[in-house]
């Protein structure tokens, strides 16, 4: 197969692509890359109000979709979780226009995964990836786009972008890993005495506050429960970040279109719901995403977002709990620091050099910090 046999298109919506066509490219079955999730964001008014404009690149061979790059034109940097506000400020103070920019990412979702989606059984994967990147850069140049950013790519995609001379930026998250635990107590037994007692004390106070917990899969979640959780979700955003990014219709769509990948954990006290945590599932990972409450109760956030989700992973044989960005407090509760990457193309050579120098220094700081965190893991030291 040669490039002349392939057709490249720029898609301003996933509406023209069937779920089956797109999902066949999602080899790892990442729930956030499913057509239902990404197109759901489009159709429930989550994207355009927040400046996420679809510009996906697709590749067809004889009319069959064989590859794609999820891609968005961005008019700001909200909801990306790889923070480049300082870059934008410096670029514009120097007289340039940083926005719009191009971003390959899952909107509002700091989850690692494939970005260069290629069906290797149908075509030459290396040829296709090179072709997509070539098309991406040609489009950016012709539209006078300042930059392109690939956020939280899988390791093999990161390597491809690095080989094309993209700048690499290192970050980290905290993930919990299932080490073959039989149950939650087995997990606790792997911790030092101090950390084990801390978790037991926190769970005891949560239970003694009279809270009852419900764990619901997507098909079990009623409209009224989604309404209740959405109020919690909105209250968190209003307190911390402003307007909520996701709509109620989007959450309800997940129950309908992706029931086996959707999880809701609700807490009830005195017959009324007081808090909730929303998560997504893949075949081996639970992704904790959003939390909210109507009243503050002792350690309820930890109970719903960490202890209930860890317990769920153990009971269901899941290997990883990805609880999102930030939160050094996760370390003492059994989470490990895990490196993440983003890859960046900067059009202006002088500005690119400045960013590259910054990333060299930043990477050293990240490496040092991860090393320090690893010295304070809560697990027993094996003899």
Secondary structure, 3 states (H helix, E strand, C coil): CCHHHEEEEEECCHHHCCHHHHHCCCCCCCHHHCHHHHHHHHHCCCCHHHCEEECEEEEEECCEEEEEECCEEECCCCCCCCCCHHHHHHHHHCCCCCCCEEEECECCECCCECCEEECCCCCCHHHHHHHHHHHHHHHHHHCCCCEEEEECECHHHHHHHHHCCCEEEEEEEEEEECCCCCCHHHHHHCECHHHHHHHHHHHHHHHHCCEEEEEEEHHHCCHHHHHHHHHHHHHHHHHHCCCCCCCHHHHHHHHHHCHHHEEEEEEEECCEEEEEEEEEECCCEEEEEEEEECCCCCCHHHHHHHHHHHHHHHHHCCCEEECCCCCHHHHHHCEEEEEEEEEEEECCHHHHHHHHHHHHHHHHHHHHHHHHHHCCCCECCCC
